[in-house]
């Protein structure tokens, strides 16, 4: 199993023409994003306090599930 932060994973999705790709671009540009976080709640709390315009949290939920799967491979 890999041991990488959510930020490390989401960077792999940058440039995709998808909601997750757009989320990845926003996170990459956000200098305050918790880059060492691996915990769903920590990242979710940050995104709830600092929402990105026109980016529903459901996209984060989907990406976090992908992150968990990514860690397994």
N, C-alpha and C positions, 0 to 999 in steps of 0.2 A: 504494500500500500504506500502511496506517495504521501509525503508530509509537506504540503504547500498551503499557503494562505489562499483565501478566496481571491484576493487581489492578483496573486500569481496566476490563478486559473483564468480570471476574467480577462486578463491581458491577452490570453490565447484566443479570445473571441473578438478582439478588435478587428475592424475592417469587414466584418460580416455584414451582409445586407439583411439584417434581422433585428428584431427588438432587442435581443441579447447583445448583438453587435453594437447597437446604438447605446445601450446601457454601458457597455464596456468602454466606449469612447468617452462618455460622461464621467465615469469613474476615473479613467486615466487622467483626465484634465482636472480632477478634484484633488487639490493638494492636501486637503484635510481628511481625506478618506482613510479609514483605519487599515493600513496596508498589511499589517501583521495578523489581522483577525481571521480566525478559522471557524468561529462560532456563529451560527445562524442569528441568534438574538442580538449579538453585538453589532453585526452589520445591519440587520433590520432596524434596530433602534437608531443607528446613525442615519439611515435613509429616511426614517420617519421624521426625524428632527431636521433633516436637510434634504427635502424632496427635490428631485429633478423635474423641471417643467415637462408636462406631457409624457411622463414615464410612470406608469402604474406600478405599484409594488408587486403585482402579480408577475411581472417580468423578472423581478429579483427572485421571487419564489421559484419560478421555473429554472432560473440560472443556478440557484443554490442546489436544486435537485441534480442538475447536470454536473455541478462541482463535486457533489458526493460521489456520483458515478465515475467521474474523471479520476478521483482519488483512488478508486478501486482498480483501475487499469494501468 
